[in-house]
Amino acid sequence: MSDQNTEKPTEQGSKDKSKKKKVLPNRPFNPYWIYVVIAVILIGQLLFSFSSGLPKIDSWNEFKTEMLLPGDVDKIIIVQAERVAQIYIKDAALDSKPELYSKALEKPFGQANSKGPHFQISIGNAELFVKQLDEAQKDLPTEDRIIPEYDNRTNWGADALSWLLPIALMVGLWIFIMRRMSGPGGGGGQIFNIGKSKAVLFDKNTQVKVTFKDVAGQEEAKEEIEEIVDFLKNPDRYTALGAHIPKGVLLVGPPGTGKTLLAKAVAGEAQVPFFSLSGSDFVEMFVGVGASRVRDLFKQAKEKAPSIIFIDEIDAIGRARGKSAAQGSNDERENTLNQLLTEMDGFGTNSGVILMAATNRADILDRALLRPGRFDRQIHVDMPDLNERKEIFKVHLKPLKLDDKVDVEFLAKQTPGFSGADIANICNEAALIAARRKKKMVEKEDFIDAVDRVVAGLEKKNRIITPKEKKAIAYHEAGHAAVSWLTEHASPLIKVTIVPRGRSLGAAWYLPEERQLTTAAQMMDEMCAALGGRAAEQVVFGEVSTGALSDLEKVTKQAYSMVSVYGLNDKIGNISFYDSSGQSDYSFSKPYSEKTAELIDEEVKIIVDGAYQRTMQILRDNRDKLNQLAELLLEKEVIFKEDMVRIFGEKNTSKEEQPLIHKEEVVASIEAPTEKTVEAEQSNETPVETENKTTESDEPTA
């Protein structure tokens, strides 16, 4: 029984392997091999033409003693083009000396060689060969001497090859360069297909496994995208009421939020031809190629309508016109954009072709591209909130072997401001950490370490730190932790460590409240918490270090945003100098006078100085608890929320309503205080603060 059981899987495995081999597609025959074979045959024929098949005489002495002087030679013909002399042997000699002339009677290339020529001998110079021949025959009678004949035929094959071979090499090199430049999507890479579209076509024969079920967290965006798919599947439902199918849909959002994933889901759900390409695929070194590819792309889409065209990173060709560095020159990118605008506006009303595009830089796109009639809809794919992060975690946790103690809601709360790509990275890092520790399941601790690894960097426990520096780091981090715990609106602390991570020597993790509106009191408390490290150094040691660089940068930005952006200063008033269009980034002038600039600087300094004095007073009033917390940090190197509760008591979180100030969504350069989770300081070499991801930028702002 055991033998049978072991044989069955083997047989089944062999069947499966044979099935897999049958499924593999056959590689298409490359017609270029035909040309290669023909060229090899022709070159071989040219190289081995004429007398190359005759037996060769090795030396002059052999020819002289064995053939010439015995009188066996009938005639000699000198072929000057090939620098050889062809030897004809008399018939009587061939019959009487078969052992000597056996090679001459063979049939090279299938033809008889009885009439000759029978042998050939290489000659360097025809005149020298004739002199040698006369010298050898001087003792022979005149009637027996052999007078050589001359053959003036030319090797036309070699001459033709000398002309054709360089031309063939140049043509081959040109075709090779064109194939490299046009790439695999340019219609086989041939020279005449360089203007063809590089779009990859996905249709019903191409399986795209991504569906809307694989997209979690973006419910509003997904609803609008699903409606687009329904347009293509059931167009009569909308056209019967007089509605027009949208011509263009633009996905806008920060990187990693799932714009391309939504497009893949559309390709998997729509069941219509789906053309996918990047904006950079239109850009080419040849003038006019981009516009040609746009025309070819829309031509193919119209032929297969209803269909969808998806252009990822459309800002590569959709940047606003008239801002080129070389004004007045022939800008290939602008020509491509002009052709794209023409094609989008040239559709029939119900042609069934929908253009989808994605970008994270919608502010730089040309206004003509964004108008209704081209991109009728703009779908904003924002950073996920708490509930959306839960759904994203559920998707990425499915393939992992999890411990029962892993709480999805806890993980979602630990990752404010994280995108879907960040969450996927954390899940993968947690699995890698668990495997490194030789665990059989991924535990909660692995996810916490993964968040720390992604946010703050890798632990560097071997970094050399003097005891004095370590004490300064401990009091610095203890100052952050104490002030954030003792102020009402600062983010609650999760963990504090003085173990070096990345480029920082210490870090504090916070759990910010996910709020959309921020008050002045909340911003002031956040500023005090950021200044807690430097204030602790001043209170304890009477001097400060360079470790608070990132703290000061953060506080300065917040203070300037309060005064000049959010209108939270009494002297400046309800005025905002923020430019949502982004034009001020390229301007050397400021939107206010020098007098106003001085006033803004004065008010910012008053705000920062007031926050610093308040922070120092908080630490002086709680000096004993600050010392206790710092000593605990020096002992354990890592402390948690429970240690803060034991030393300071429960955090005061009043629920009283505060005057609310709307935080503009368009502000991309001003840091939101609710999105901070980590602060890392105390590095004299490179004092960089480690922070969490923000919802407004790819990189953590300092």
Buried (B, 14 or more C-beta within 10 A) or exposed (E): EEEEEEEEEEEEEEEEEEEEEEEEEEEEEEEEEEEEEEBEEBBEEBEEBBBEBBBEBEEBEEBBEBBBBEEBBBBBBBBBBBEBBBBBBBEEBBEEBEEBBEEBBEEEEEEEBEEBBBBBBEBEEBEEBBEBBEEBBEEEEEEEEBEBEEBEEEBEBBEEBEEBEEEEEEEEEEBEEBBEBBEEBBBEBEBEBBBBBBBBBBBEEEEBEBEBEEBBBBEEBBEBBBEBBBBBEEBEEBBEEEEEBBBBBBBBBBEBBBBBBBBBBBBBBBBBBBBBBBBEBBBBEEEBBBBBBBBBBBEBBBEBBBBBBBBBBBBBBBBBBEEEEEEEEEBBBBBBBBBBBEBBEEBEEBBBBBBBBBBBBBBEBBEBBBEEEBBBBEBBBBBBBEEBBBBBBEBBBEEBEBBEEBEBEEBBBBBBBBBBBBBBBBBBBBBBBBEEEEBEBBBBBBBBBBBBBBBBBEBBEEEEBEEEBBBBBBBBBBBBBBBBBBBEBBBBBBBBBBBBBBBBBBBBBBBBBBEEEBBBBBBBBBBBBBBBBBBBBBBBBEEBBEBBBBBBBBBBBBBBBBBBBBBBBEEBEEEBBBEEEEEBEEEEEEEBEEEBEEBBEEBBEBBBEBBBEBBBEBBEEBEEBBEBBBBBBBEEBEBBBEBBEEBBEEBEEEEEEBEEBEBEEEBBEBBBBBBBBBBBBBBEEEBBBBBBBBBBBEEBBB
